[in-house]
Amino acid sequence: QVQVVESGGGLVQAGGSLRLSCAASGRFFSTNGMGWYRQAPGKQRELVASIRSGGSTNYADSVKDRFTISRDNAKNTVYLQMNSLKPEDTAVYYCNAEVAYYSYSRSYDSYWGQGTQVTVST
């Protein structure tokens, strides 16, 4: 019922910027938490940044002050502005969305996007 699609990845030089976008679509009432995770080869998937529908945010220490997460609740879309990129930011970035199917839902289901590659060269 739900699709999560990321876009905006690519190849950039160290110090450059990228903006990732993620849109959730399908038959659901609303999104709650939305976030970005990343996974580099041989490493575990880690949280990069998350944002709740009310606007509260959480960032990994490694990206704080460089990345900014934002969202458009009406469009069920979340963005990740990435500045001052470093080679260690290279990874596949995945979007996660929590959705509620009804206005009175007591729980949320979580969906993952397919991921978008971000490569930062030296």
KOLGU-4560 file (N, C-alpha, C; in nm, 3 decimals, padded with zeros to 5 digits):
<recs>
<n_xx: 00.081 n_yy: -00.120 n_zz: 00.000 ca_xx: 00.000 ca_yy: 00.000 ca_zz: 00.000 c_xx: 00.085 c_yy: 00.126 c_zz: 00.000 mol: A seq: 1 type: GLN>
<n_xx: 00.211 n_yy: 00.116 n_zz: 00.041 ca_xx: 00.295 ca_yy: 00.233 ca_zz: 00.059 c_xx: 00.423 c_yy: 00.219 c_zz: -00.019 mol: A seq: 2 type: VAL>
<n_xx: 00.461 n_yy: 00.325 n_zz: -00.086 ca_xx: 00.588 ca_yy: 00.333 ca_zz: -00.156 c_xx: 00.670 c_yy: 00.448 c_zz: -00.100 mol: A seq: 3 type: GLN>
<n_xx: 00.799 n_yy: 00.425 n_zz: -00.086 ca_xx: 00.891 ca_yy: 00.526 ca_zz: -00.039 c_xx: 01.001 c_yy: 00.537 c_zz: -00.143 mol: A seq: 4 type: VAL>
<n_xx: 01.019 n_yy: 00.655 n_zz: -00.199 ca_xx: 01.111 ca_yy: 00.674 ca_zz: -00.310 c_xx: 01.207 c_yy: 00.788 c_zz: -00.280 mol: A seq: 5 type: VAL>
<n_xx: 01.337 n_yy: 00.758 n_zz: -00.288 ca_xx: 01.441 ca_yy: 00.857 ca_zz: -00.266 c_xx: 01.495 c_yy: 00.909 c_zz: -00.399 mol: A seq: 6 type: GLU>
<n_xx: 01.552 n_yy: 01.028 n_zz: -00.395 ca_xx: 01.618 ca_yy: 01.084 ca_zz: -00.511 c_xx: 01.721 c_yy: 01.187 c_zz: -00.464 mol: A seq: 7 type: SER>
<n_xx: 01.812 n_yy: 01.222 n_zz: -00.552 ca_xx: 01.907 ca_yy: 01.328 ca_zz: -00.524 c_xx: 02.050 c_yy: 01.284 c_zz: -00.498 mol: A seq: 8 type: GLY>
<n_xx: 02.074 n_yy: 01.154 n_zz: -00.493 ca_xx: 02.210 ca_yy: 01.107 ca_zz: -00.471 c_xx: 02.297 c_yy: 01.133 c_zz: -00.592 mol: A seq: 9 type: GLY>
<n_xx: 02.427 n_yy: 01.115 n_zz: -00.573 ca_xx: 02.520 ca_yy: 01.136 ca_zz: -00.682 c_xx: 02.663 c_yy: 01.139 c_zz: -00.636 mol: A seq: 10 type: GLY>
<n_xx: 02.750 n_yy: 01.184 n_zz: -00.725 ca_xx: 02.894 ca_yy: 01.193 ca_zz: -00.699 c_xx: 02.933 c_yy: 01.339 c_zz: -00.683 mol: A seq: 11 type: LEU>
<n_xx: 02.998 n_yy: 01.370 n_zz: -00.573 ca_xx: 03.044 ca_yy: 01.506 ca_zz: -00.547 c_xx: 03.184 c_yy: 01.502 c_zz: -00.489 mol: A seq: 12 type: VAL>
<n_xx: 03.255 n_yy: 01.613 n_zz: -00.500 ca_xx: 03.386 ca_yy: 01.626 ca_zz: -00.438 c_xx: 03.372 c_yy: 01.663 c_zz: -00.291 mol: A seq: 13 type: GLN>
<n_xx: 03.473 n_yy: 01.630 n_zz: -00.214 ca_xx: 03.474 ca_yy: 01.668 ca_zz: -00.074 c_xx: 03.453 c_yy: 01.818 c_zz: -00.060 mol: A seq: 14 type: ALA>
<n_xx: 03.368 n_yy: 01.855 n_zz: 00.035 ca_xx: 03.334 ca_yy: 01.994 ca_zz: 00.055 c_xx: 03.210 c_yy: 02.038 c_zz: -00.020 mol: A seq: 15 type: GLY>
<n_xx: 03.161 n_yy: 01.954 n_zz: -00.109 ca_xx: 03.043 ca_yy: 01.987 ca_zz: -00.187 c_xx: 02.914 c_yy: 01.959 c_zz: -00.112 mol: A seq: 16 type: GLY>
<n_xx: 02.803 n_yy: 01.978 n_zz: -00.183 ca_xx: 02.671 ca_yy: 01.964 ca_zz: -00.123 c_xx: 02.579 c_yy: 01.881 c_zz: -00.211 mol: A seq: 17 type: SER>
<n_xx: 02.483 n_yy: 01.817 n_zz: -00.147 ca_xx: 02.376 ca_yy: 01.745 ca_zz: -00.213 c_xx: 02.249 c_yy: 01.763 c_zz: -00.131 mol: A seq: 18 type: LEU>
<n_xx: 02.136 n_yy: 01.754 n_zz: -00.198 ca_xx: 02.008 ca_yy: 01.751 ca_zz: -00.128 c_xx: 01.931 c_yy: 01.627 c_zz: -00.169 mol: A seq: 19 type: ARG>
<n_xx: 01.899 n_yy: 01.545 n_zz: -00.071 ca_xx: 01.821 ca_yy: 01.425 ca_zz: -00.093 c_xx: 01.674 c_yy: 01.452 c_zz: -00.066 mol: A seq: 20 type: LEU>
<n_xx: 01.589 n_yy: 01.387 n_zz: -00.142 ca_xx: 01.445 ca_yy: 01.397 ca_zz: -00.123 c_xx: 01.386 c_yy: 01.258 c_zz: -00.109 mol: A seq: 21 type: SER>
<n_xx: 01.280 n_yy: 01.248 n_zz: -00.033 ca_xx: 01.211 ca_yy: 01.121 ca_zz: -00.015 c_xx: 01.062 c_yy: 01.148 c_zz: 00.000 mol: A seq: 22 type: CYS>
<n_xx: 00.983 n_yy: 01.080 n_zz: -00.081 ca_xx: 00.838 ca_yy: 01.097 ca_zz: -00.077 c_xx: 00.771 c_yy: 00.963 c_zz: -00.048 mol: A seq: 23 type: ALA>
<n_xx: 00.680 n_yy: 00.964 n_zz: 00.045 ca_xx: 00.597 ca_yy: 00.848 ca_zz: 00.076 c_xx: 00.462 c_yy: 00.865 c_zz: 00.009 mol: A seq: 24 type: ALA>
<n_xx: 00.416 n_yy: 00.761 n_zz: -00.057 ca_xx: 00.287 ca_yy: 00.767 ca_zz: -00.125 c_xx: 00.213 c_yy: 00.636 c_zz: -00.109 mol: A seq: 25 type: SER>
<n_xx: 00.082 n_yy: 00.642 n_zz: -00.125 ca_xx: 00.000 ca_yy: 00.523 ca_zz: -00.112 c_xx: -00.125 c_yy: 00.550 c_zz: -00.032 mol: A seq: 26 type: GLY>
<n_xx: -00.186 n_yy: 00.442 n_zz: 00.013 ca_xx: -00.310 ca_yy: 00.453 ca_zz: 00.088 c_xx: -00.281 c_yy: 00.454 c_zz: 00.237 mol: A seq: 27 type: ARG>
<n_xx: -00.261 n_yy: 00.573 n_zz: 00.289 ca_xx: -00.243 ca_yy: 00.592 ca_zz: 00.431 c_xx: -00.291 c_yy: 00.730 c_zz: 00.469 mol: A seq: 28 type: PHE>
<n_xx: -00.312 n_yy: 00.750 n_zz: 00.599 ca_xx: -00.367 ca_yy: 00.876 ca_zz: 00.645 c_xx: -00.260 c_yy: 00.983 c_zz: 00.662 mol: A seq: 29 type: PHE>
<n_xx: -00.150 n_yy: 00.946 n_zz: 00.724 ca_xx: -00.046 ca_yy: 01.044 ca_zz: 00.751 c_xx: 00.085 c_yy: 00.974 c_zz: 00.780 mol: A seq: 30 type: SER>
<n_xx: 00.193 n_yy: 01.052 n_zz: 00.778 ca_xx: 00.322 ca_yy: 01.004 ca_zz: 00.821 c_xx: 00.355 c_yy: 01.062 c_zz: 00.957 mol: A seq: 31 type: THR>
<n_xx: 00.426 n_yy: 00.986 n_zz: 01.035 ca_xx: 00.471 ca_yy: 01.034 ca_zz: 01.165 c_xx: 00.621 c_yy: 01.064 c_zz: 01.156 mol: A seq: 32 type: ASN>
<n_xx: 00.702 n_yy: 00.975 n_zz: 01.205 ca_xx: 00.845 ca_yy: 00.995 ca_zz: 01.193 c_xx: 00.895 c_yy: 00.963 c_zz: 01.054 mol: A seq: 33 type: GLY>
<n_xx: 00.989 n_yy: 01.042 n_zz: 01.005 ca_xx: 01.058 ca_yy: 01.014 ca_zz: 00.881 c_xx: 01.206 c_yy: 01.037 c_zz: 00.905 mol: A seq: 34 type: MET>
<n_xx: 01.288 n_yy: 00.958 n_zz: 00.839 ca_xx: 01.430 ca_yy: 00.971 ca_zz: 00.866 c_xx: 01.517 c_yy: 00.919 c_zz: 00.754 mol: A seq: 35 type: GLY>
<n_xx: 01.644 n_yy: 00.953 n_zz: 00.767 ca_xx: 01.747 ca_yy: 00.907 ca_zz: 00.674 c_xx: 01.848 c_yy: 00.821 c_zz: 00.747 mol: A seq: 36 type: TRP>
<n_xx: 01.880 n_yy: 00.708 n_zz: 00.688 ca_xx: 01.982 ca_yy: 00.617 ca_zz: 00.737 c_xx: 02.083 c_yy: 00.595 c_zz: 00.626 mol: A seq: 37 type: TYR>
<n_xx: 02.201 n_yy: 00.550 n_zz: 00.663 ca_xx: 02.301 ca_yy: 00.521 ca_zz: 00.560 c_xx: 02.377 c_yy: 00.395 c_zz: 00.597 mol: A seq: 38 type: ARG>
<n_xx: 02.428 n_yy: 00.330 n_zz: 00.494 ca_xx: 02.504 ca_yy: 00.208 ca_zz: 00.512 c_xx: 02.620 c_yy: 00.206 c_zz: 00.414 mol: A seq: 39 type: GLN>
<n_xx: 02.740 n_yy: 00.202 n_zz: 00.468 ca_xx: 02.860 ca_yy: 00.190 ca_zz: 00.387 c_xx: 02.899 c_yy: 00.043 c_zz: 00.377 mol: A seq: 40 type: ALA>
<n_xx: 02.973 n_yy: 00.005 n_zz: 00.273 ca_xx: 03.014 ca_yy: -00.136 ca_zz: 00.259 c_xx: 03.086 c_yy: -00.187 c_zz: 00.383 mol: A seq: 41 type: PRO>
<n_xx: 03.044 n_yy: -00.302 n_zz: 00.432 ca_xx: 03.106 ca_yy: -00.363 ca_zz: 00.548 c_xx: 03.068 c_yy: -00.303 c_zz: 00.681 mol: A seq: 42 type: GLY>
<n_xx: 02.976 n_yy: -00.208 n_zz: 00.681 ca_xx: 02.936 ca_yy: -00.144 ca_zz: 00.805 c_xx: 02.785 c_yy: -00.159 c_zz: 00.827 mol: A seq: 43 type: LYS>
<n_xx: 02.744 n_yy: -00.139 n_zz: 00.950 ca_xx: 02.603 ca_yy: -00.147 ca_zz: 00.984 c_xx: 02.528 c_yy: -00.021 c_zz: 00.941 mol: A seq: 44 type: GLN>
<n_xx: 02.400 n_yy: -00.038 n_zz: 00.916 ca_xx: 02.318 ca_yy: 00.078 ca_zz: 00.886 c_xx: 02.305 c_yy: 00.166 c_zz: 01.009 mol: A seq: 45 type: ARG>
<n_xx: 02.317 n_yy: 00.296 n_zz: 00.989 ca_xx: 02.313 ca_yy: 00.389 ca_zz: 01.100 c_xx: 02.217 c_yy: 00.504 c_zz: 01.071 mol: A seq: 46 type: GLU>
<n_xx: 02.161 n_yy: 00.557 n_zz: 01.176 ca_xx: 02.074 ca_yy: 00.673 ca_zz: 01.164 c_xx: 02.157 c_yy: 00.797 c_zz: 01.132 mol: A seq: 47 type: LEU>
<n_xx: 02.113 n_yy: 00.872 n_zz: 01.033 ca_xx: 02.176 ca_yy: 00.999 ca_zz: 00.999 c_xx: 02.097 c_yy: 01.114 c_zz: 01.062 mol: A seq: 48 type: VAL>
<n_xx: 01.968 n_yy: 01.117 n_zz: 01.036 ca_xx: 01.883 ca_yy: 01.222 ca_zz: 01.090 c_xx: 01.738 c_yy: 01.177 c_zz: 01.082 mol: A seq: 49 type: ALA>
<n_xx: 01.658 n_yy: 01.223 n_zz: 01.174 ca_xx: 01.516 ca_yy: 01.192 ca_zz: 01.173 c_xx: 01.438 c_yy: 01.315 c_zz: 01.214 mol: A seq: 50 type: SER>
<n_xx: 01.312 n_yy: 01.315 n_zz: 01.176 ca_xx: 01.224 ca_yy: 01.427 ca_zz: 01.208 c_xx: 01.083 c_yy: 01.375 c_zz: 01.231 mol: A seq: 51 type: ILE>
<n_xx: 01.019 n_yy: 01.426 n_zz: 01.334 ca_xx: 00.882 ca_yy: 01.388 ca_zz: 01.364 c_xx: 00.787 c_yy: 01.487 c_zz: 01.298 mol: A seq: 52 type: ARG>
<n_xx: 00.661 n_yy: 01.449 n_zz: 01.291 ca_xx: 00.563 ca_yy: 01.535 ca_zz: 01.224 c_xx: 00.552 c_yy: 01.671 c_zz: 01.291 mol: A seq: 53 type: SER>
<n_xx: 00.578 n_yy: 01.676 n_zz: 01.421 ca_xx: 00.574 ca_yy: 01.802 ca_zz: 01.493 c_xx: 00.695 c_yy: 01.890 c_zz: 01.473 mol: A seq: 54 type: GLY>
<n_xx: 00.799 n_yy: 01.836 n_zz: 01.408 ca_xx: 00.916 ca_yy: 01.915 ca_zz: 01.375 c_xx: 01.041 c_yy: 01.887 c_zz: 01.456 mol: A seq: 55 type: GLY>
<n_xx: 01.032 n_yy: 01.808 n_zz: 01.561 ca_xx: 01.151 ca_yy: 01.777 ca_zz: 01.639 c_xx: 01.246 c_yy: 01.691 c_zz: 01.558 mol: A seq: 56 type: SER>
<n_xx: 01.376 n_yy: 01.713 n_zz: 01.575 ca_xx: 01.477 ca_yy: 01.645 ca_zz: 01.495 c_xx: 01.581 c_yy: 01.576 c_zz: 01.580 mol: A seq: 57 type: THR>
<n_xx: 01.652 n_yy: 01.483 n_zz: 01.519 ca_xx: 01.761 ca_yy: 01.413 ca_zz: 01.582 c_xx: 01.868 c_yy: 01.388 c_zz: 01.477 mol: A seq: 58 type: ASN>
<n_xx: 01.994 n_yy: 01.413 n_zz: 01.513 ca_xx: 02.105 ca_yy: 01.397 ca_zz: 01.421 c_xx: 02.214 c_yy: 01.309 c_zz: 01.481 mol: A seq: 59 type: TYR>
<n_xx: 02.280 n_yy: 01.233 n_zz: 01.396 ca_xx: 02.401 ca_yy: 01.167 ca_zz: 01.437 c_xx: 02.509 c_yy: 01.271 c_zz: 01.464 mol: A seq: 60 type: ALA>
<n_xx: 02.594 n_yy: 01.245 n_zz: 01.562 ca_xx: 02.700 ca_yy: 01.341 ca_zz: 01.596 c_xx: 02.791 c_yy: 01.370 c_zz: 01.477 mol: A seq: 61 type: ASP>
<n_xx: 02.811 n_yy: 01.272 n_zz: 01.392 ca_xx: 02.902 ca_yy: 01.287 ca_zz: 01.280 c_xx: 02.853 c_yy: 01.383 c_zz: 01.172 mol: A seq: 62 type: SER>
<n_xx: 02.723 n_yy: 01.413 n_zz: 01.171 ca_xx: 02.668 ca_yy: 01.500 ca_zz: 01.067 c_xx: 02.609 c_yy: 01.629 c_zz: 01.123 mol: A seq: 63 type: VAL>
<n_xx: 02.598 n_yy: 01.638 n_zz: 01.252 ca_xx: 02.540 ca_yy: 01.757 ca_zz: 01.313 c_xx: 02.622 c_yy: 01.880 c_zz: 01.274 mol: A seq: 64 type: LYS>
<n_xx: 02.553 n_yy: 01.987 n_zz: 01.241 ca_xx: 02.611 ca_yy: 02.114 ca_zz: 01.196 c_xx: 02.653 c_yy: 02.112 c_zz: 01.049 mol: A seq: 65 type: ASP>
<n_xx: 02.638 n_yy: 01.998 n_zz: 00.983 ca_xx: 02.664 ca_yy: 01.990 ca_zz: 00.840 c_xx: 02.539 c_yy: 01.955 c_zz: 00.760 mol: A seq: 66 type: ARG>
<n_xx: 02.455 n_yy: 01.869 n_zz: 00.817 ca_xx: 02.333 ca_yy: 01.824 ca_zz: 00.750 c_xx: 02.212 c_yy: 01.887 c_zz: 00.816 mol: A seq: 67 type: PHE>
<n_xx: 02.107 n_yy: 01.907 n_zz: 00.738 ca_xx: 01.982 ca_yy: 01.960 ca_zz: 00.789 c_xx: 01.866 c_yy: 01.879 c_zz: 00.734 mol: A seq: 68 type: THR>
<n_xx: 01.782 n_yy: 01.828 n_zz: 00.822 ca_xx: 01.665 ca_yy: 01.753 ca_zz: 00.779 c_xx: 01.542 c_yy: 01.843 c_zz: 00.791 mol: A seq: 69 type: ILE>
<n_xx: 01.452 n_yy: 01.830 n_zz: 00.696 ca_xx: 01.329 ca_yy: 01.907 ca_zz: 00.696 c_xx: 01.220 c_yy: 01.824 c_zz: 00.631 mol: A seq: 70 type: SER>
<n_xx: 01.096 n_yy: 01.869 n_zz: 00.641 ca_xx: 00.987 ca_yy: 01.793 ca_zz: 00.582 c_xx: 00.872 c_yy: 01.882 c_zz: 00.542 mol: A seq: 71 type: ARG>
<n_xx: 00.791 n_yy: 01.830 n_zz: 00.453 ca_xx: 00.667 ca_yy: 01.893 ca_zz: 00.411 c_xx: 00.558 c_yy: 01.793 c_zz: 00.445 mol: A seq: 72 type: ASP>
<n_xx: 00.487 n_yy: 01.816 n_zz: 00.553 ca_xx: 00.386 ca_yy: 01.722 ca_zz: 00.597 c_xx: 00.274 c_yy: 01.702 c_zz: 00.495 mol: A seq: 73 type: ASN>
<n_xx: 00.236 n_yy: 01.809 n_zz: 00.428 ca_xx: 00.128 ca_yy: 01.800 ca_zz: 00.330 c_xx: 00.165 c_yy: 01.709 c_zz: 00.214 mol: A seq: 74 type: ALA>
<n_xx: 00.293 n_yy: 01.702 n_zz: 00.181 ca_xx: 00.340 ca_yy: 01.619 ca_zz: 00.070 c_xx: 00.399 c_yy: 01.486 c_zz: 00.115 mol: A seq: 75 type: LYS>
<n_xx: 00.402 n_yy: 01.463 n_zz: 00.246 ca_xx: 00.465 ca_yy: 01.342 ca_zz: 00.301 c_xx: 00.605 c_yy: 01.324 c_zz: 00.246 mol: A seq: 76 type: ASN>
<n_xx: 00.680 n_yy: 01.431 n_zz: 00.247 ca_xx: 00.813 ca_yy: 01.434 ca_zz: 00.189 c_xx: 00.914 c_yy: 01.483 c_zz: 00.292 mol: A seq: 77 type: THR>
<n_xx: 01.030 n_yy: 01.420 n_zz: 00.293 ca_xx: 01.138 ca_yy: 01.460 ca_zz: 00.381 c_xx: 01.261 c_yy: 01.490 c_zz: 00.297 mol: A seq: 78 type: VAL>
<n_xx: 01.341 n_yy: 01.587 n_zz: 00.341 ca_xx: 01.460 ca_yy: 01.628 ca_zz: 00.269 c_xx: 01.581 c_yy: 01.619 c_zz: 00.361 mol: A seq: 79 type: TYR>
<n_xx: 01.695 n_yy: 01.601 n_zz: 00.300 ca_xx: 01.821 ca_yy: 01.605 ca_zz: 00.374 c_xx: 01.919 c_yy: 01.691 c_zz: 00.296 mol: A seq: 80 type: LEU>
<n_xx: 01.946 n_yy: 01.809 n_zz: 00.348 ca_xx: 02.046 ca_yy: 01.897 ca_zz: 00.289 c_xx: 02.182 c_yy: 01.862 c_zz: 00.348 mol: A seq: 81 type: GLN>
<n_xx: 02.274 n_yy: 01.823 n_zz: 00.264 ca_xx: 02.406 ca_yy: 01.778 ca_zz: 00.307 c_xx: 02.511 c_yy: 01.876 c_zz: 00.257 mol: A seq: 82 type: MET>
<n_xx: 02.577 n_yy: 01.943 n_zz: 00.348 ca_xx: 02.682 ca_yy: 02.038 ca_zz: 00.316 c_xx: 02.816 c_yy: 01.989 c_zz: 00.371 mol: A seq: 83 type: ASN>
<n_xx: 02.923 n_yy: 02.047 n_zz: 00.320 ca_xx: 03.058 ca_yy: 02.013 ca_zz: 00.365 c_xx: 03.080 c_yy: 01.862 c_zz: 00.367 mol: A seq: 84 type: SER>
<n_xx: 03.045 n_yy: 01.797 n_zz: 00.259 ca_xx: 03.052 ca_yy: 01.652 ca_zz: 00.252 c_xx: 03.196 c_yy: 01.603 c_zz: 00.262 mol: A seq: 85 type: LEU>
<n_xx: 03.211 n_yy: 01.490 n_zz: 00.329 ca_xx: 03.339 ca_yy: 01.426 ca_zz: 00.350 c_xx: 03.340 c_yy: 01.287 c_zz: 00.287 mol: A seq: 86 type: LYS>
<n_xx: 03.458 n_yy: 01.235 n_zz: 00.254 ca_xx: 03.462 ca_yy: 01.099 ca_zz: 00.197 c_xx: 03.394 c_yy: 00.995 c_zz: 00.286 mol: A seq: 87 type: PRO>
<n_xx: 03.401 n_yy: 01.011 n_zz: 00.416 ca_xx: 03.338 ca_yy: 00.916 ca_zz: 00.506 c_xx: 03.185 c_yy: 00.922 c_zz: 00.503 mol: A seq: 88 type: GLU>
<n_xx: 03.129 n_yy: 01.020 n_zz: 00.434 ca_xx: 02.984 ca_yy: 01.025 ca_zz: 00.415 c_xx: 02.939 c_yy: 00.932 c_zz: 00.302 mol: A seq: 89 type: ASP>
<n_xx: 03.032 n_yy: 00.876 n_zz: 00.228 ca_xx: 02.999 ca_yy: 00.787 ca_zz: 00.118 c_xx: 02.923 c_yy: 00.665 c_zz: 00.170 mol: A seq: 90 type: THR>
<n_xx: 02.806 n_yy: 00.641 n_zz: 00.114 ca_xx: 02.720 ca_yy: 00.531 ca_zz: 00.157 c_xx: 02.595 c_yy: 00.529 c_zz: 00.071 mol: A seq: 91 type: ALA>
<n_xx: 02.517 n_yy: 00.423 n_zz: 00.087 ca_xx: 02.382 ca_yy: 00.421 ca_zz: 00.034 c_xx: 02.292 c_yy: 00.482 c_zz: 00.140 mol: A seq: 92 type: VAL>
<n_xx: 02.216 n_yy: 00.581 n_zz: 00.102 ca_xx: 02.127 ca_yy: 00.649 ca_zz: 00.195 c_xx: 01.985 c_yy: 00.599 c_zz: 00.175 mol: A seq: 93 type: TYR>
<n_xx: 01.924 n_yy: 00.556 n_zz: 00.284 ca_xx: 01.790 ca_yy: 00.500 ca_zz: 00.282 c_xx: 01.693 c_yy: 00.591 c_zz: 00.357 mol: A seq: 94 type: TYR>
<n_xx: 01.576 n_yy: 00.603 n_zz: 00.303 ca_xx: 01.469 ca_yy: 00.679 ca_zz: 00.368 c_xx: 01.375 c_yy: 00.583 c_zz: 00.439 mol: A seq: 95 type: CYS>
<n_xx: 01.331 n_yy: 00.620 n_zz: 00.556 ca_xx: 01.234 ca_yy: 00.543 ca_zz: 00.631 c_xx: 01.116 c_yy: 00.632 c_zz: 00.666 mol: A seq: 96 type: ASN>
<n_xx: 00.996 n_yy: 00.577 n_zz: 00.652 ca_xx: 00.875 ca_yy: 00.651 ca_zz: 00.683 c_xx: 00.782 c_yy: 00.567 c_zz: 00.769 mol: A seq: 97 type: ALA>
<n_xx: 00.732 n_yy: 00.627 n_zz: 00.875 ca_xx: 00.629 ca_yy: 00.566 ca_zz: 00.958 c_xx: 00.494 c_yy: 00.620 c_zz: 00.913 mol: A seq: 98 type: GLU>
<n_xx: 00.400 n_yy: 00.531 n_zz: 00.885 ca_xx: 00.270 ca_yy: 00.575 ca_zz: 00.836 c_xx: 00.158 c_yy: 00.522 c_zz: 00.925 mol: A seq: 99 type: VAL>
<n_xx: 00.053 n_yy: 00.602 n_zz: 00.935 ca_xx: -00.070 ca_yy: 00.562 ca_zz: 01.002 c_xx: -00.179 c_yy: 00.550 c_zz: 00.896 mol: A seq: 100 type: ALA>
<n_xx: -00.260 n_yy: 00.448 n_zz: 00.906 ca_xx: -00.362 ca_yy: 00.424 ca_zz: 00.804 c_xx: -00.494 c_yy: 00.496 c_zz: 00.832 mol: A seq: 101 type: TYR>
<n_xx: -00.517 n_yy: 00.531 n_zz: 00.956 ca_xx: -00.640 ca_yy: 00.599 ca_zz: 00.995 c_xx: -00.607 c_yy: 00.710 c_zz: 01.093 mol: A seq: 102 type: TYR>
<n_xx: -00.699 n_yy: 00.804 n_zz: 01.104 ca_xx: -00.678 ca_yy: 00.914 ca_zz: 01.196 c_xx: -00.671 c_yy: 00.868 c_zz: 01.341 mol: A seq: 103 type: SER>
<n_xx: -00.733 n_yy: 00.756 n_zz: 01.370 ca_xx: -00.738 ca_yy: 00.703 ca_zz: 01.505 c_xx: -00.639 c_yy: 00.590 c_zz: 01.528 mol: A seq: 104 type: TYR>
<n_xx: -00.546 n_yy: 00.570 n_zz: 01.437 ca_xx: -00.449 ca_yy: 00.462 ca_zz: 01.450 c_xx: -00.372 c_yy: 00.472 c_zz: 01.580 mol: A seq: 105 type: SER>
<n_xx: -00.350 n_yy: 00.357 n_zz: 01.641 ca_xx: -00.274 ca_yy: 00.350 ca_zz: 01.765 c_xx: -00.129 c_yy: 00.309 c_zz: 01.743 mol: A seq: 106 type: ARG>
<n_xx: -00.096 n_yy: 00.271 n_zz: 01.621 ca_xx: 00.039 ca_yy: 00.230 ca_zz: 01.591 c_xx: 00.075 c_yy: 00.271 c_zz: 01.448 mol: A seq: 107 type: SER>
<n_xx: 00.203 n_yy: 00.258 n_zz: 01.415 ca_xx: 00.251 ca_yy: 00.295 ca_zz: 01.284 c_xx: 00.327 c_yy: 00.178 c_zz: 01.220 mol: A seq: 108 type: TYR>
<n_xx: 00.320 n_yy: 00.170 n_zz: 01.089 ca_xx: 00.402 ca_yy: 00.076 ca_zz: 01.014 c_xx: 00.518 c_yy: 00.151 c_zz: 00.951 mol: A seq: 109 type: ASP>
<n_xx: 00.631 n_yy: 00.086 n_zz: 00.945 ca_xx: 00.752 ca_yy: 00.148 ca_zz: 00.892 c_xx: 00.786 c_yy: 00.091 c_zz: 00.755 mol: A seq: 110 type: SER>
<n_xx: 00.821 n_yy: 00.180 n_zz: 00.663 ca_xx: 00.857 ca_yy: 00.140 ca_zz: 00.526 c_xx: 00.991 c_yy: 00.200 c_zz: 00.487 mol: A seq: 111 type: TYR>
<n_xx: 01.065 n_yy: 00.123 n_zz: 00.409 ca_xx: 01.197 ca_yy: 00.165 ca_zz: 00.360 c_xx: 01.195 c_yy: 00.192 c_zz: 00.211 mol: A seq: 112 type: TRP>
<n_xx: 01.272 n_yy: 00.291 n_zz: 00.170 ca_xx: 01.297 ca_yy: 00.311 ca_zz: 00.029 c_xx: 01.406 c_yy: 00.219 c_zz: -00.020 mol: A seq: 113 type: GLY>
<n_xx: 01.433 n_yy: 00.223 n_zz: -00.150 ca_xx: 01.534 ca_yy: 00.137 ca_zz: -00.209 c_xx: 01.676 c_yy: 00.188 c_zz: -00.191 mol: A seq: 114 type: GLN>
<n_xx: 01.691 n_yy: 00.313 n_zz: -00.154 ca_xx: 01.821 ca_yy: 00.370 ca_zz: -00.131 c_xx: 01.873 c_yy: 00.449 c_zz: -00.249 mol: A seq: 115 type: GLY>
<n_xx: 01.958 n_yy: 00.546 n_zz: -00.220 ca_xx: 02.023 ca_yy: 00.625 ca_zz: -00.323 c_xx: 02.171 c_yy: 00.639 c_zz: -00.286 mol: A seq: 116 type: THR>
<n_xx: 02.257 n_yy: 00.621 n_zz: -00.384 ca_xx: 02.401 ca_yy: 00.621 ca_zz: -00.360 c_xx: 02.455 c_yy: 00.763 c_zz: -00.351 mol: A seq: 117 type: GLN>
<n_xx: 02.531 n_yy: 00.788 n_zz: -00.247 ca_xx: 02.605 ca_yy: 00.913 ca_zz: -00.231 c_xx: 02.753 c_yy: 00.879 c_zz: -00.226 mol: A seq: 118 type: VAL>
<n_xx: 02.830 n_yy: 00.935 n_zz: -00.318 ca_xx: 02.973 ca_yy: 00.912 ca_zz: -00.322 c_xx: 03.046 c_yy: 01.045 c_zz: -00.315 mol: A seq: 119 type: THR>
<n_xx: 03.136 n_yy: 01.056 n_zz: -00.219 ca_xx: 03.214 ca_yy: 01.178 ca_zz: -00.200 c_xx: 03.359 c_yy: 01.146 c_zz: -00.231 mol: A seq: 120 type: VAL>
<n_xx: 03.413 n_yy: 01.209 n_zz: -00.332 ca_xx: 03.549 ca_yy: 01.183 ca_zz: -00.375 c_xx: 03.647 c_yy: 01.279 c_zz: -00.310 mol: A seq: 121 type: SER>
<n_xx: 03.773 n_yy: 01.238 n_zz: -00.304 ca_xx: 03.878 ca_yy: 01.323 ca_zz: -00.249 c_xx: 03.940 c_yy: 01.410 c_zz: -00.357 mol: A seq: 122 type: THR>
</recs>
